[in-house]
Structures are given as C-alpha cells and as structure tokens.
Amino acid sequence: MKALHLYSALDIHRHFLEGDVSAREIALYFLRRALRENGKLGAFLHICQDLLLQQADTLDRARANKEPLGPLAAVPVAIKDNTHIHNEPTTAGSKILATYRAPFDATVCRDLREAGVLFLGKTNLDEFAMGSSNENSAFFPARNPWRLSHVPGGSSGGSAVAVSSRLCPLATGSDTGGSVRQPAGFSGIVGYKPTYGRVSRHGLIAFGSSLDQIGPLASSVEEVAKVMEIIGHPCPFDATSRSTPKESYPLSRERRSFKVGVDASFFSDLSQDVQDNLDQARRTLERVGAKVLPVDLKPLHYGAAVYCILATAEASTNLARFDGIRYGHRSLSAQTLEEIYSLSRQEGFGQEVKKRILLGTYVLSAGFQEAYYRKAQKVRTLICQTFTKAFQQVDLILFPTTPSSAFKLGAIQDSLQMYLQDIFTIPANLAGLPAISIPSGFSSDHLPLGIQLMAPQGCDVKLIQLAYLYEQERGPFPMAPYLDDPSL
Ligand code: GLN
C-alpha cells in the first residue's frame, strides 16, 4: 500500500484487519515521514520510535495468532506532550520537565493502548498549555502546514500540525480555554472538547483544573466519534469524572430537525472573512434541517476576563508542585532550600508561565481575593446560567472558532491580543460544555477557518451527530497544500 498518510484512521485500521498491510509497515511508513518532516513542521517534541515498533510487532503477532484486535488497532496516534505515556518523556513544553519521564499511562493513553493504537510521538505545545500560537513552547515553535510562515494555533499546536500535515491521522490535545478547537480551526481539521469530566484528566498535567479537558483532533467528525467511544467513560482516578457510562456515537446522514442559537451581538465587529464564513455555515446547517434562532448570550462578553482570573489562579496553585524537589529541573547553583525553590523555577519556567503564576497568586492573595477571584466565580455562574437559559430554546449554539485565520509567527506581541484569540472558545470551558470546531471555509488569503458548535453538558453524542450532518453537507475539505510537495 502506498501513500498511507492519505488514508483515514478508520481505513488504516480496516486495511490492517484485512491483511493488506502489516502494523510494522504502517509504523515504519509514519515513522520515516515524521522523522523527515518534523524539522520543518516542529510538530513533535519526541518520537516514540522504540515503543512504536514494539507495539507494531505485538499487533502483527496478535493478528497472525487470530487474537482479538482493538477498535483502533494499527492506527498511529500522536499525544500532546502534557499527557503521560508510560516511560516516555512528558515535558509539557517546558524546560522544567525537560528530562522527566512519565511514571504511568494517562487514562486516555491506557484506553488508546488497549484499543491497539501505535504511539507515534509526543506533540509540541505552548509551555504548560499556556498560549494560542505554540510560540510559548520552550523548545521550538510548530508551523502551520497551510503556510509555514504562520502559526498553527495553540496550545495543542503540535497535535494540530501532526494531523493537518498527515504525519498521523489522530492526535489528542487538551483544552482549557480553546487549545484543541483554536488550533484545529487554524489548521483545517476537526477538534473536539468534550463535556467537562466526560474524558478522564488522570495523567494530564494540570493547568486550570476546573476547565481542562482532553479531546481528540482528526480530519473528520467520524474519526473524532470513534476516539470518543474509546476515551469517554467514568474514571476512578479522576474525582471530576462524570458517572455516565461509555456511549456509542452512531452517525447518520439523515436530515433532522434541530434549533441553532446565534447571538448577533458577538458578531458586530467580526472581520468580513469570518462573517461570510459564518453565514455560509448557517446556510449549510439550514439545509440539513436547522432552524436558526436569536439567543441572548451577553454575559459571555466577560468570558475572556473571567478566564484570565480563574485560569491563572488555578495554574498558580497547580504549578506550585514544580519546586525543584519533587519533579524535574533542580538548579545547580542553589545553596539553600529557598534557593532551590526560587532558582529552579527561575531557570525552568518561561516568561508566560511566570507571568501567569504571578497573576494567579495576586488574584488569590488575601487582599484581592474578594475583588478578583470571587467576583470572577460569580460571573462564571452567570455565564453558566445564561447557557442554561439559552439551551431551553435551542439544541446547539453556533460561534466562529476564532476571530481570524492563522497569523504569522511573531505577529502578535501583545498579551491581551493573544488572550483575545480565545473569546469564542473560552465560554464552553467556563460552563463545562461540549464544543466542536469543524473546518468550514477559507479566509480571503486562503487559510482555513472553522465554525464552532456547542451543546448542553452531557450532550456529546448529539453534538457530534449534528456536527457530522453539517460536515457531510459541507462536502470534502481540502488537505493542507504542504502535502502537494512532490518530494513527500
Ligand atoms: N489560549 C488559552 C491560554 O493561553 C487557552 C489555552 C488552553 O486551552 N490550554 O490560556
């Protein structure tokens, strides 16, 4: 079989089952491609070469012996490098964890391992998942295969690049304020943030624990649905895991009648590209049975401000464990205990992480907690109530994924501008809602744009089914032009 990178995850799996290709051939094909292309793309921080080949040989033996094979057997998968694969590095994109190796599998990785995937590598990210462009990686930036001078979005930028440049068909990311959906939008692929607690966070390095959720990135809704069938279940190691048992995600092209809410107050200062793209998506949704209704979501305008307070507060608490003693880097110049703490952090953390720890500590400090942290919690409750009210009238809410298409590396220097990248994605994290970004069109400079659909908590299956309907009606979405390079 040739050009395996052009096959979907499900096709690779099927060809493996049918004996058209061995797991070793698949592993070697994707391994060679990743080793050859990663220098240009910066998708991987680490390639799990030994593990990959070992898994492939185990699968080939199992197939030869007619042993049962998992639902994703022989599918190469990339894992964001803030999620543990046992015995492989987990750096979280930070120097402070540069030499750290994971002591166990994250629940998600255990699930995928049991499903028979081949772990190809650990993907690049903004340090501790803090960023929207992958430029905050302590190692090197990832690049958008649609235009290598542009960012792929972040923080799961490496995962988005791995999938959009077809270094592998599936990847996982983590989404605290948009980090799966925004890079998916910038890279022309599907990114899914499940309902908070639907997927276990055990083995994910915590950023904002009340917001974090692991989710899949893939080229199609069908592949995302398949991954959700495997990773969406209760987990005894995650106290916030939902008790709803595993669900299946049957997909159908049959037209359905459903209501989609839009709040026009968000769209007054959209760029023409994003506005046109949204209008087009709206018409596509109407063709498959949607009735579009106005909803009032005004409190969501405070989402980014609330997020800045809550995510940094939670990060400052979560990152306190990186003290030079328990994990990772310890300063060699430290003479005293105090210096171990301060110098290890000073040397190990990057600028953005330090800034957020400081801000988070400030909003939690005795004198300011009431004014900032508690106030933000109140507004968060108001945002949740606003969604609850809106979902009494509609099944889904439609937003753009991002306020613009991908930007050039280095183009956004201002922190506030960077934080505003997530204005449309943050509300779903604040309210724990499932939300999906699906490629929907192009900007006038020919870069992909995505639309985002959100549903009430727990309605993951319905959301994915309707997203599938939209995707089928939209028709095939092109692959990144990078793949047209004949040398590939
Ligand atoms: N871009 C947002 C931030 O910088 C969201 C990150 C995320 O979802 N992990 O915090």
Boltz pocket constraint, residues with backbone or C-beta under 6 A from the ligand:
constraints:
  - pocket:
      binder: B
      contacts: [[A, 128], [A, 129], [A, 130], [A, 131], [A, 132], [A, 154], [A, 155], [A, 174], [A, 175], [A, 176], [A, 177], [A, 178], [A, 179], [A, 180], [A, 207], [A, 311], [A, 418], [A, 422]]
      max_distance: 6.0
